[in-house]
Amino acid sequence: MDKFIIKWFLNILVLFLVIKISPGITVDHWDTLAVAALTLGLVNAFLRPLILALTLPLNIFSLGIFTFFINGFMFYLAAKLVKGFNVVDFWAAFWGALWFSVISSVADAFTRPKAGKTFCFHKTTYSASPGPERNEYDNVIDVEKIEDNEKKDR
């Protein structure tokens, strides 16, 4: 639930920036901005994959450029669903959606957890069984050792 709230708040900030940057996109109140960001997120989460699937041949033929028009349509649809969130025409929605995706991608890059902190390594323990003695490094591949054996085989 915390991730959803953070993402929603981030979308509110991004949409605020898009409104300030793009001409033709306005919002009446700050609470309308919050509802518009939520609506835009829901439309992109549920309706956009369906539209992308239905227009897949056209998207392949255009080498993915048609996706920009779908994003603009989703932005325009969100403006039609939320009273007080106004978009003048489709081209304003197109550029607003483009700005929204660029700024949102940059913001996501800064809020995403760091890759180095998500990995965890576990020590493998073995049971006492007959055979050669094992140590804690048996599950490690020694690249140099493999290369030495390959040289001997030649």
Secondary structure as the mmCIF struct_conf table of DSSP 4:
data_model
#
loop_
_struct_conf.conf_type_id
_struct_conf.id
_struct_conf.beg_label_comp_id
_struct_conf.beg_label_asym_id
_struct_conf.beg_label_seq_id
_struct_conf.end_label_comp_id
_struct_conf.end_label_asym_id
_struct_conf.end_label_seq_id
HELX_RH_AL_P HELX_RH_AL_P1 ASP A 2 ILE A 21
BEND BEND1 SER A 22 SER A 22
TURN_TY1_P TURN_TY1_P1 PRO A 23 GLY A 24
STRN STRN1 ILE A 25 VAL A 27
BEND BEND2 ASP A 28 HIS A 29
HELX_RH_AL_P HELX_RH_AL_P2 TRP A 30 LEU A 42
HELX_RH_PI_P HELX_RH_PI_P1 VAL A 43 LEU A 47
HELX_RH_AL_P HELX_RH_AL_P3 ARG A 48 LEU A 54
TURN_TY1_P TURN_TY1_P2 THR A 55 THR A 55
HELX_RH_AL_P HELX_RH_AL_P4 LEU A 56 PHE A 61
TURN_TY1_P TURN_TY1_P3 SER A 62 ILE A 65
HELX_RH_AL_P HELX_RH_AL_P5 PHE A 66 LEU A 81
BEND BEND3 VAL A 82 VAL A 82
TURN_TY1_P TURN_TY1_P4 LYS A 83 GLY A 84
STRN STRN2 PHE A 85 VAL A 87
BEND BEND4 ASP A 89 ASP A 89
HELX_RH_AL_P HELX_RH_AL_P6 PHE A 90 THR A 111
BEND BEND5 ARG A 112 ARG A 112
HELX_LH_PP_P HELX_LH_PP_P1 PRO A 113 LYS A 114
HELX_RH_3T_P HELX_RH_3T_P1 ALA A 115 LYS A 117
BEND BEND6 THR A 118 THR A 118
BEND BEND7 PRO A 130 PRO A 132
TURN_TY1_P TURN_TY1_P5 GLU A 136 ASN A 139
BEND BEND8 VAL A 140 VAL A 140
HELX_RH_AL_P HELX_RH_AL_P7 VAL A 143 ASP A 153
#
